[in-house]
Amino acid sequence: MAKIVFTLLWVGVLIVANRALDDITWAQYLATFLLGGAYALALSKVKILRGNQTLEGSK
């Protein structure tokens, strides 16, 4: 449930960032790339967002 809420909030952040950078196309691409990386990093590092899943390599 936490992952769903986090994803919906992150989508809101991405929409706000893209609207703020409306006329600057290269900045929209850069912001999307950086926010996507931050999202992936948060999902992999924050314990509450990972849930009970374990990585295959850590067994």
C-alpha positions, 0 to 999 in steps of 0.5 A: 500500500505504501508503494502505491501511495508513494507512486501517486505522490511521485507522479504529482511531483513529476507533473508539477515539475513538468508544468513549472518547466513548460517552455524549456524542453531540455529542462523537462527531459532532464527533470524527468530523468533525474526524478525517475532515477530518484524514484527508482533509488527510493524504491530500492533503498527505503525499507517501507517501500520494499515491503517483505521482498528480498533480492535474489543476490542477497540470499 
